[in-house]
Amino acid sequence: MAEAPVFDAHADSIGRALDLGHDLGRSGPGHLDLERGRQGGLGAWVVVCWVDPVLYRDRPFERASAMLDATRDLARRHPARFRLVRNGRELAQAQADGCIAGIPGMEGGHPLEGSLEKLQHFFERGLRVLTLVWNNHLPWVRSCRPEAPAGTPAGLSDFGRQVVRELNRLGVVVDLSHAGDRSFYDALETSTQPVIASHSGCRSLHDHPRNLDDPQLRALADQGGVCGIVFYPSFLDAEACAEDNRLRDTPGFRALRAESEAELFLERQRYLTRESTPLPAARLVQHIEHAVEVAGIDHVGLGSDFDGIECGPQWIEDASCYPILAELLVQRGFGIDDVRKVLGGNMRRVFEQVTAR
C-alpha cells in the first residue's frame, strides 16, 4: 500500500466541510476524511464539487466556486497532511512528503453555465477532473437518465465537443460517468486524450443506466482510459437496488427530518446503513474482476463515491477500508502488481498523462 497509494477517483466529502462545518482533518461522520484516508492508504483523492441542480439552479457557478474555496481551506488548515496538486509531478511530491494529494474535480458541467471562459476560470482555480454531466441533462450533453427535455442533444452538441477539446487543451481529465451512451461515444471520438469513467459499475452484472456495458469498457480501454468501479450497492447488484428502493419508501425513511439537506443526507446515511442488508464485498470484487476481464488490467481503478452514497458494501464502510478490498483481490488471485494498478496506478497514469499538457 505504501508503495502504490490508493487513488480514489470520486468522493463527495467536501460538501460536509462547506455545509456542516466538519473538519475533514479529523475522523467524524460520513465516509472520508484525512484521518481515515491515512489509515486506509489513501494517496490521491479527487475532491468532487457536486452542485445540486435543484437547490442551486440559479447559481451553480457560485456554489461550485464556494466548494473549491472549501477544498483550498482544507489544504490551508492541514498542510502537513493534505495538498492540492495540478499534475503528476506535484502529486508525486505530495506523496513523497507524506501528504494526501487533493485533485479538485467537478461533477456535472452545469456550473460552467455554457461558458468556456468559466471553464478557464475553474481551471485556474485548480480544476483537473470534470464529469461532463450529472443526472440532469444539459443543453450540450445528454445524461444516462431517461426523459430528457425537448432540445437535449442525442449525445454531445457542437458546444459539448468544444468543451471536450478545451479540456484536452487545458489538461483536465474528461470523466464520462453519468453520460448517456451516445454522449460517451461522442466524447471518446472527440477527445485526443485518455478519459475515465470515475465511478461506474459493469452493466453486464447489473443492468443499471449508471453502469458501462462491455463495448463501452473496451472502447474506454482502447483509448487508454480507466473505469473506476463504484462502491454503491444499488449500482452493483439488482437485489441491493430493489432493497434500497423499498427502504426509501418505508415510513421510517420518509419520516426523517433535518434542518438542512446536508444534515438530512447524513440522517439517511445512518438509516440505510443500519437497516440495509449489507451487500457482500465479494460483489464489488466481481465487478472489478469483470472489468479487468473485458478492459484489461491496465484500465480498471476505483471511484468509491464516498459521501455521495449512503452506504458501501460489507466491510468497505469508509476510507479506512481500502486495505480490506486489496486483501480480497489478493484472495481472488490478483498479483500484488495488479492490485497496485487497480487501487491507484491506473488512475494515476491517466492523470499524469492528461495534466502533463
N, C-alpha and C positions, 0 to 999 in steps of 0.2 A: 504494500500500500504506500509506503513512504517513497518508494522508487517511482511509482506511477500514480499520483494522487487522483482522486475522483474528479471528474469534470461533469457536473450536473448542468445540463443544457437548458433547464427550465425550472425555476422555483419562484413563487409569487410572494415571498415572505416580507418584502419591503413595505407592502401595504400595511402590515401590522405596526411598523415603526411610524409611518406617517399618520395613520388614522387613530391608533390606540396609544401612541407614545411608548411602545415597547422598545426597550434597549436590546437590540439583537446581538449585542456583545455578551449577553447573559442567557443562560438556559431558562426558558419560560414556556408559555403555552404555544400552540401551533406545532409546526414540524421542523423548522430550520432556523438555527441561529449560529453564531460563530462558535459557541462552546460545543454544541452537539455536532456541528460540522467538523471541528477539530477532532473530536472523539471518533468520528466516522471516516477520517482520512480525506475530507473534502479539500481539494486543491484549487478548484475553479468553480465559480457559481455564476451563471447568467442571471443577473438580478433583474427580474422581469417587472416592468412597469405596465400593468394592465389597467386600462381606463374603462370603468363601467360605462357602456354606451348609453345606458338609460339615466343613471344618476348624473352623468357629466355630459349629457347630449349636447349642451350649448357651449361647453368649454373643455373639450378634450385636450387641446394643446396646453392649456394652463394646468390641468390635472397631471398630464404627463410630465410637465416641467417640474411640478411640485414633487413628484415621485423621484425624478432624477436628483432633485435637491436632497431628498431624504437619503438617497444612496450615497451621495457625496458626504453627507453629515455622518453617516455610519463610518465611512473611511476616516473622516477627520477625528472622530471620537475614539477610534480603536486602530491607530496607525501601525501598531506592532503586530496586529492580527489580521487586518483586512486592508487591501489596497486595490484601488481601481486601476485597470490595465486597458491599454488600447491595442496591443499587438502581442505576437508571440514572444518577442524579446522581453517585454515588460512582464508578461505572465511568468516566464521562466525566472526572472529576477525576483518577483514577488514570492514564488515558491521557494527559491533558494534562501530567501530571508525569513522563511517561516510564516509567511502571510497567506491567507486565503485570497486568491485573485478574484476580484469582482468585475464582471463584464456587464455593463449596462445594456439591457435589452428592452424591447417594447413589443407587447403582444397586441397586434392589430394595427393597421395603418390609419385608423380614423384620427389620431392626434395630428397627422400630417395636414389634415384639413384640405386635401387636394393640392398641396403646395410643395414643390421641390425645394423651395427656399426654406421651408420649415424642416424638411429632411436635413438640409445642410446645417441648420441651427442645432438639431438634435445630435448630429454627428460631431459638431464642435463641442457639444456638452458631453461627449464620450460614448454615444450610442454605437454599438458594434454588432448587435443582432436585431433584426426586425422580422417578426412574424407578420407576413403581409396582411392577414385578415384574421379576425376572431370569428365568433359565430354570427356576428352582424354583417350582412353583405354590405359592400361599399360600391359606389358608382363606378369604381375602376377594377374591382376584383370580387368574384363570387366565392362565398364560403362553402363549406361542406353541408350546411344546413339547408333544408328544403324551403319552399315558399319564399323565394326571393321577390322583392318588389319589382314592379314594372321598370324596365330600363336597365336592370342589372345585367352586365355582360355575361356571356356564357362562361367565360374564363377571365382573362386579363383584357382590359381595354387598351387602347394605344397609350393612355397615360399610365396604366399599370405596367406596361412594358418599359416605359420611361423610368418608372420607379426602380425596377429591377436593374436596368442598365446603370442608373445613378448609384445604386447600392454597390454594384460591381466597381464602379469608378472610384467611389469613396473608400472602399474596403470595409463594407459592412456585410455580415453574413445574412443571406436570404434564408428565411425559415418558412417552410410550407405546411407545418401543422395547421389544421383548421381550414386549409384551402380546399375548394371543390376540385373534383378530378380534372376538369378542363383547365382550371387555374394552375393546378400542379404542373401539368404538361406544358402549358404556355410559359410558365416561369422557367422550367428546365430548358425549353427551346431558346429562351431569351438570354439566360444567364451564361456568361463566359467563365464563371467560377463555380466550384462545388457548392451545393446548397445542402441544407439539413431539413429534416422534419424533427423538430426538437423534442416533441412529446406525443408520440403516436404508438399504436399497437399494430398487430397483424390482423387484417380483415379476414384472412382465411381461418383464423382461430376464433374470431368473434366478429360477426358481420355488423360492425358499427360504423357510421359515417366518419367518425374521427380516426379510423384506422386506415392503413395503407394496404392495398391488395398486392399480390405478388409481382405483377408487372410494374407497379409503382416502385416497389423495393428494388427491382432490378434496374429500372431507369435511374433511380437515385444513385445506385452504386456505379452504373456506367459513367456517370459524370463525376465520380469521385466523392459523392456526398455520404452523409451518415443519417440513419434513423435513430433517434433517441427513444428508447422504449419507456413508455409512461408507466407509472405505478398505480393508476386509478383502477380499482376493481371493476367498475362499470364499463371501462374500455377493454378490459382483459377477458371478461367472462360473461356469458349470457345470463346465467343464473344469478350472478352477483348484480348484474344490471337490473334484473327483474326484482330482486330483493330490495335494492336501493329505491327503485320506483315505489315499491309497496310501502317501505318505511316512510318515505316522504309524504305519503297520503294518510299516515296514521294520525289520530288525534294528538298524540304526544308531540310529534314533529310540528304539526300545524299550529300547536299552541305556543311554540317557542316565541319569546319576545325579547327585545333588547333595545337599547337607546340609539343604536346606530347599526348600519348594515354590517360594519366590520365586527362589531360585538355579536351580532346575530349569526354571522358566519362561524365564529368560534363556538357559539352555543350549538350550532348544527354539527360542527366537527365532533364535539363531545357526545352529542346524542347518537349520531350514526356510528361512531367508534364503539360506543357502549352497546348499542342494540343490534348491530350487524353481526352476522356470522362471518368471522374473518375468512377472506379468500386465501387459500393455501399459497404460500410463497412459490410453490412449485409452478403455479400458473404463470407468474411473472417470468420465471426461468424458461417456461415453454415458449413464450413469445420471443425471448432473446434467442433461444435455440432456433426457432423457425426463421427469424430474420437473418441469422447467420447462415443458415442453410440456403436461403434464397439469394441474399445480397452478398454474402461473403463476410469473413471475419473482420475485414478492414472497414466495414460500413455499418456497424451497429454500435450504439452507445446508450447513454442513459439520459432521460429527461423526466425526472420524478413528478413534476407538477406539484411538489410540496407546497402547502398553503394556498394552492389553487383548487385542491381537492379536500374532501372531508376526512378521508382515511386511506391508508395504503394497505397492502397485503399483510397477512400474518407475518410477524417478526420484522417487518420493514416499516415500522411505525413512524420513524423520523430520521433525521440526518445522521444520527449516531449509528444507524443500522446498515450502512453500505457494506461493512465487512461481512455481515451475515450473507448478503447477496453474493459476495465474492466467494465465500466458502461453499454456497450452494452450487455455484458454477463449477468450482473445482470438483465437487462430488459428482457432477454430471459429466465429468471427463474433460472439461476445458483445461488446457495447459496454462501455466502461470502467465506466459506472454500473451495468450489470447484473452485472459481475464483482464490484464492490464489494458489491452486495446479497448475492450468493451467498457470498462469502468472510466476510462479517461483518454487513452491515447488517440483514439479515432477522432473524437470531437476536437481535441487539441490540434491535431493535424490540419483539419479544415479551418479552424480559427487562425492558425499561424499562416496558412496559405492565403486566405482571403484578406486578412489585415496587413499582410506584407506589402500590399499596394500602397 
